[in-house]
Amino acid sequence: MSRIDEMLQELCPDGVPTMALGELLDYEQPGKYLVSSTDYHNDHKTPVLTAGQTFILGYTNEVDGIYSASAGHPVLIFDDFTTAFRWVDFPFKAKSSAMKMLTIKPNVPALFRYVHFAMQCIGYEPQDHARHWIGKYSHFRIPVPPLEVQREIVRVLDQFIQLEVELRAELAAELEARHRQYACYRDKMVSEAVGAEHLRLGDVGTFTRGRRFTKNDVVDDGIPSIHYGEIYTEYGTSTDEAVRHVRVELRDQLRYAEPGSVVFAGVGETVEDVGKAVAWLGNEPVATHDDTFVFTSPLNPKYVAYAVQTKNFQRQKERYVSRAKVKRLSSTGLADIKIPVPNLAVQARIVEALDNFEALVNDIKSELPAEITLRRKQYEHYRDHLLTFKEAA
C-alpha cells in the first residue's frame, strides 16, 4: 500500500477524478443467450449462470446462443433487479432476462478488473422491484486514478482473492481427508466389533411404515415430524429435534417413532440417499412420513445408524433399491440386510468412540466457513482502503 501511496502522490497529488459507470461500461441484453431448457445435468458442458449467490444453476447441452466470455474477454453479469454482479471469464448461457452483460468501453481510462473491484464498494441496496442499471446504477461514480495505480490495486486485490481460493481448497482437502479417515474408522469398528453376530435387521427388530402427510399439512407450530428428505439433508447420525411440524388435526391419523427408534428414508433421488437412517433421541414420539420406516429394536439406536453408514451395508442395500427415476427401498429389503450385532456394552463403546470422532470432523467443518469469513473480511478491509482516494476538485 505504501507503493500505491507513493504513486498517488507522484501522479495525482491534487486528488483522483471520478467517472460514472455508464461512461466506462457498455451493456448488452441477454435475450440471445438465454437457456431454453432447465434439463440440467453435470455431464453437460455449458454452465447456466445467475448473478446471485447460486451463480452456476446447472449445466446445459445447448450449443446455440452461448456467450463466449474468456480470460482475454471477460464480462460482468449484472442482475438488473438485485444489482448483484459476477465476474465471468468462461463461456456460458444466461438464465434470466433481467441479467445484463457489462463490458469495458474502448479507449476509456480504466481497467475492467479495476472497475469490477470499485463496484464492490458501492453500498447500494435496491428498495423496489425495478430494473436499476439504466436509471440508477450506471450513474454511480467511481474514482478513476491513473492506470499505473489501477494495475497495482488490481494486483494486490487479486493476490488476496488467490489466497482465499487456496485457503478454501486447503480446508476442503483437510475436511475430505478427515471424512475418509472417519469412514474407514467407522467401518472397521463396526465390522470388527467384538463378539458380533451378523444378523438380519428383520431378525432383531421390526419396521413400521409412516403415514402420509403433504406440503399443505406442514405448519409453523404443530406436531413434530420427520420427513424422508430431512434424514439425508438436515440430520447427521441422530437427532432429538424435528425440523418440521404438521397440522394437529392429523394427530390420530399419523404414525410415530418412539424415543430410541431409528427412522429410515424409504425414498431418495440417489441410491446413496435412500436407506439412510437417523436415530430419534427426542423425549417424545415424533410423527413419520409414509416414505419412511421406523425400526424398533433393543439395539442401541445410534449404533444402528452408524452401521447403516458402512460400506458393507451400502453394498447389500444396492440389491434392493429400485432403479426408477425416484429410488425406493421397501421394508422387506431393509429387513433382509445384515449388520454386525455385538452386545449392548460393545455397541455403547463403539457409539462413544464414533461420536468423539464425528465431533472432531464437525469441528473442522464449522471452522471452515469461519476461517473463510475472516479472510473475506480482511480482503474487504484492504479493498475499501485501497479504493478510497482524495477526490479531485
C-alpha positions, 0 to 999 in steps of 0.5 A: 500500500505504501507503493500505491501511496507513493504513486498517488502522490507522484501522479495525482497529488491534487486528488483522483477524478471520478467517472460514472459507470455508464461512461466506462461500461457498455451493456448488452441484453441477454435475450440471445443467450438465454437457456431454453431448457432447465434439463440440467445435468453435470455431464453437460458442458455449458454452465447456466449462470445467475448473478446471485449467490447460486451463480452456476444453476446447472449445466446445459447441452445447448450449443446455440446462443452461448456467450463466449466470455474468456480470460482475454474477454471477460464480462460482468453479469449484472442482475438488473433487479438485485444489482448483484454482479459476477465476474465471468471469464468462461463461456456460458448461457444466461438464465434470466432476462433481467441479467445484463452483460457489462463490458469495458468501453474502448479507449476509456481510462480504466481497467475492467478488473479495476472497475469490477473491484470499485463496484464492490464498494458501492453500498447500494441496496435496491428498495423496489422491484425495478430494473436499476442499471439504466436509471440508477446504477450506471450513474454511480461514480467511481474514482478513476486514478491513473492506470499505473495505480489501477494495475497495482490495486488490481494486483494486490486485490487479486493476490488476496482473492488467490489466497482465499481460493487456496485457503478454501481448497486447503480446508476442503482437502483437510475436511475430505481427508478427515471424512475418509479417515472417519469412514474407514474408522467407522467401518472397521469398528463396526465390522470388527466389533467384538463378539458380533453376530451378523444378523438380519435387521428383520431378525432383531427388530421390526419396521413400521411404515409412516403415514402420509402427510403433504406440503399443505399439512406442514405448519409453523407450530404443530406436531413434530415430524420427520420427513424422508428428505430431512434424514439425508439433508438436515440430520447427521447420525441422530437427532432429538429435534424435528425440523418440521411440524404438521397440522394437529388435526392429523394427530390420530391419523399419523404414525410415530417413532418412539424415543430410541427408534431409528427412522429410515428414508424409504425414498431418495433421488440417489441410491446413496440417499435412500436407506439412510437412517437417523436415530430419534433421541427426542423425549417424545414420539415424533410423527413419520412420513409414509416414505419412511420406516421406523425400526424398533429394536433393543439395539442401541439406536445410534449404533444402528445408524452408524452401521447403516453408514458402512460400506458393507451395508451400502453394498447389500442395500444396492440389491434392493433399491429400485432403479426408477427415476425416484429410488425406493427401498421397501421394508422387506429389503431393509429387513433382509440386510445384515449388520454386525450385532455385538452386545449392548456394552460393545455397541455403547463403546463403539457409539462413544468412540464414533461420536468423539470422532464425528465431533472432531470432523464437525469441528473442522467443518464449522471452522471452515466457513469461519476461517473463510469469513475472516479472510473475506473480511480482511480482503474487504478491509484492504479493498475499501482502503485501497479504493478510497482516494482524495477526490479531485476538485 
